[in-house]
Amino acid sequence: MNMGMTRVLAGLLVLGALTGSALAGPPSSEQKAEFYKVCMGIASNDTLCACKREATTKLIDADFMTVVIASMKGKTAPEEVTVAYDTYIAQSNAICIPGY
């Protein structure tokens, strides 16, 4: 297995652990509204931001949503979640960007 594949698989495992039932529930409606607002401030693309807002419910939990929103606002994601964050970005792009 090549190094890139290993990194993606590790990210999926970490992302799966972060979204497990023992942790926080899905992102709240308030978090999803904030996500959309911040996304629109960055991308000004309703279709993309609405899709990514809805994808968060399938991909991450409320705790990780806090990391995602902070990162969108310019804060660096903590090193221990970098792979999971990169995996989330790739998965949400694959869902929301045709041909990604």
C-alpha positions in Angstrom: 0.0 0.0 0.0 1.5 3.4 -1.0 2.0 6.2 1.6 -0.9 8.3 0.2 -3.4 5.4 0.5 -2.2 4.7 4.0 -2.7 8.4 5.0 -6.2 8.4 3.6 -7.1 5.2 5.3 -5.7 6.5 8.6 -7.8 9.7 8.1 -10.9 7.6 7.5 -10.3 5.7 10.7 -9.8 8.9 12.7 -12.8 10.5 11.1 -14.8 7.4 11.9 -13.7 7.5 15.5 -14.5 11.2 15.8 -18.0 10.6 14.5 -18.7 7.5 16.6 -21.8 7.3 18.7 -19.9 7.7 22.0 -19.1 11.3 21.0 -21.3 14.3 20.4 -24.3 14.0 18.2 -24.7 15.5 14.7 -24.0 19.2 14.2 -26.7 21.4 15.7 -28.9 23.6 13.6 -27.0 26.6 15.0 -23.7 25.1 14.0 -25.0 24.4 10.5 -26.3 27.9 10.2 -22.9 29.3 11.3 -21.1 26.9 8.9 -23.3 28.2 6.0 -22.7 31.8 6.9 -19.0 31.4 7.1 -18.9 29.3 3.9 -20.9 32.0 2.0 -18.4 34.6 3.3 -15.6 32.6 1.8 -17.2 31.1 -1.4 -20.3 33.1 -2.1 -21.7 29.9 -3.6 -25.1 29.0 -2.3 -25.2 25.6 -4.0 -21.8 24.6 -2.7 -22.3 25.9 0.8 -25.8 24.4 1.2 -24.5 21.0 0.0 -21.5 21.1 2.4 -23.8 22.2 5.2 -26.0 19.2 4.7 -23.0 16.9 4.2 -21.6 17.7 7.6 -24.5 15.8 9.2 -23.4 12.6 7.4 -19.6 13.1 7.9 -18.9 14.7 11.2 -20.3 15.2 14.7 -20.9 18.4 16.7 -17.5 18.4 18.3 -15.7 18.1 15.0 -18.0 20.8 13.5 -16.4 23.2 16.0 -13.0 22.4 14.5 -14.3 22.8 10.9 -15.9 26.2 11.6 -12.8 27.5 13.4 -10.6 26.4 10.5 -12.9 28.1 8.0 -12.5 31.3 10.1 -8.7 31.0 9.8 -7.7 29.0 12.8 -5.3 26.1 12.2 -6.8 22.7 13.0 -5.1 20.9 15.9 -2.3 18.7 14.7 -4.0 15.6 16.1 -7.0 16.0 13.8 -5.2 17.2 10.7 -5.7 13.9 8.9 -9.3 13.7 9.9 -9.9 17.3 8.8 -8.2 16.7 5.4 -10.3 13.5 5.0 -13.5 15.5 5.8 -12.6 18.1 3.2 -12.0 15.5 0.6 -15.2 13.7 1.4 -17.4 16.8 1.4 -15.8 17.9 -1.9 -16.5 14.5 -3.4 -20.2 14.9 -2.4 -20.6 18.5 -3.4 -18.3 19.2 -6.3 -19.2 17.3 -9.5 -16.1 15.6 -10.9 -14.0 16.1 -7.8 
